[in-house]
Amino acid sequence: MSEEARLREEICVMAKSLYDRGLTAGSSGNISARLSDGRLLVTPTGSSFGRLDPARLSCFEVDGKQAGGDRPTKEMPLHSAFYETRPDKTGAVVHLHCSHCVALSLLPEVDPDNMLPPLTAYSIMKLGKVKLLPYFMPGDPAMGDAIRGLAGKRSAVMLAAHGPVVAGKDLEAAVYAIEELEETAKLAMLTRGANPLLLNTGQIDKIVRAYDVEWD
């Protein structure tokens, strides 16, 4: 099986797993992944993660021109911005509308520079600081401009009242990271108002150094 065929299958398998576990619903969410020659495979607009057809994934050449497949997700500006600003660290981008992440983004006390409270070591290890971006109309190219404005310093962002977007070195890493983001947001909502014991600055610093976490 060719690299492209394998990646097409992997996208569909990962997407269905996210769908089956309720991390996305209906036709929400989108995934892109980069082949070794620089081409991108992207989930089509209006498609369900539970019923993707590998042969119908959108394919883009290195110059950004569509080379095949169905019409791509309208959130291409999100994906393109991560590949442009983190070219050596981004092999895949995943965007979901998962409930706890969106709920957390709606709370007025959330720190926009670091929206996740330091509840677990794994959220820090896999995500670094998660930037909360303001609300944009779905498909608005300004979302991509907002990510470019971060100058490649964040691998994960949260779109207010919309959903998380995570870039990873490959598809598996991006999926694992966005799952960790949703689980941490769930913990934050479950412990809200309960004065949970957060990791302290010293503990966070040790994690950052030990696992070479981007913590800017």
N, C-alpha and C positions, 0 to 999 in steps of 0.2 A: 504493500500500500504506500502511495506517495505521501510526502509530508503534507501536502494540501488536503488530501483525502482524510488523513488522520486528524488534522486540525478541524476540519469540517465536522467530523464525527464527535470529536471532543467537545466542541462548542455545544452541539445539540444534547449530548449526554449531561454536561454540566448544567445547561439551562433547564433541562427536564428535572434534574435533582433539585434545583432551586425552586422550581414551580411546584413539584410534588410536596415539598416541605413548607409551602406557604410563604416563601420569602418574596414571591412575586405573584401577581394574579392577573387574570384576563390577558390583555395584550400589552401589559406594562413591562418595562425593563428592556435593556439592550446590552449587547456584548460585542466587542470587537477584539480581534487577535491578529498579530502580525506574523507573517511567514518569514523565513530566513532571507528571502530576496526582497523584503520590504513591502510586499503587497499586504493588504488588509482584507480580512474576512469579517463581515458585519451582519448582525441579525437584521432582517427586513422590518420595515415599518408595519405596524398593525399586526404583527405576528405574536403568537402565544409561545412562551417558553416550553409549554407542555407538548407542542406539536410542531416543532421545527423540522424542516426538510433540509438535510445537508446540501443537497444540490441547488437549493434556492437561496442560499446565503448570498448576500451582496459581496462582490469582489471589487477592490479598488487597486489600481496600479500605483506605483510609487509617486507618480505625479499628481495623484488625487482624482484621476478620471475613473469613472466606473467602468469595469471591464466585463461584468456579467452579473447574473442573479437578479433578484427582485429589487424594487426600490428600497433604499436603505432607511434605517431609523432617522427620524428628523433631528435626533440629538447628536448627529455627526460632529458639530462644533465642539461638544464636550470631549469626544474621543480624540479628535485631531489635536486639540490643545495639549493634551497629555503627551501624545507622541512627539509633538514639536518641542515641548519644554523639558521633557525628561527622556530624550531619545535613547540613552544608554541603559535606562532603568525600566522602560515600559515595553512589554511584549503583549499586553492585553489590558483592556479597560472594561469594567463591569459597572452598570448603572441599574439600580433597583428602586422600587418604591416601597420598601419594607416598612411595616407599621410603626415599630418602636423608634426607628430612626426619624421618621417623619414627625411622630409625636414629640420627640425630644426637641426637634428643630423649632417647634411652635412655642416653647416655653420662654418667657421673657428673661429669666435669670441665666440663660445659657451664655457662656463666654464664646463670642464669635471666633476668637483666635484659637481656641482649644475646647471644642464643644463637649468632649467626653470627660467626665470626672475620672481621676486615676483610681479606678476600682480594682483592676487586675493588671498583672504584669504582661499578660498576653496582648491586651489591647494596645499597650505601649509598644511592645515588640513588633507587632504586625502592622500598626497604623501610624505610629508617631503622633503628632498633633493633627487633629482633624479640623479643618477650617470650615466654619459655617458661612456660606455665601448667602446673599439676599435672595428674595424671590425673583424669579424670571418667568416669563411666559414660556411654556414648553416649546422647544424648538428655536428659541431666541438665540441668534448668534452671539449675543452679549455674554451668554454663559461661558462660551469659549474664551472670550476676551478676559473675563474675570479670572479664569484659570491661568491664562497667560500672564496676568498681572501678578501671580504668585511666583513667577520666574523659576518654576520647577522645584520649589521648596517643599511642596506637599504632595504626598502620594494619594491622599484621600481628602475629599471635600464632601460637605453636605449642602445640598440645595434646599433652602428654607421652603417648607410646605410642598416639597417635591420628592426628594430622595437622595441617597448617597451615590457617589461616583468614586471608584477606587481603581488605581492603576497598579499593576504588578509586573514582575519580570517575565512572567508567563501566565497563561490562563489559570492554572491551578493556584498560583500565588494570589492572583487578583480575587478569585472566588473565595479562598480561605480568609483573606483579609476583610472582604465585605461581610462575610458571615460573622467574623469577630466583631465588626462594627455594629451589626444588628444585635448581637448578643449583649454587647456592652451597653448599648442604648436601652435594651430591655432591663438590664440590671439597674441602670440609672433611673428608669421609670418605677421599677419595683421598690427601690430604696428611697425614692424622693420623699423628703420630709421626715425621714427616719434618722437623720444625722449619721450616715454610715462612716466607718473608719476608712479613710482614704489612704493610699500609699503616700508617704511623706517625701519631701524633696530628696533626702538622702537615698531612699529606696529607688526613686525614679532615676536618679543620676547613675546608680549602679547598673540598672537595667539598660539605660542608654549607652553606657560605656561597654558593657559586656556584649551587647548584641548590635553595636554600631548603628543605633537607631538615629534617624533624622529627627532632631529635636530642636528646631530653630524657632 
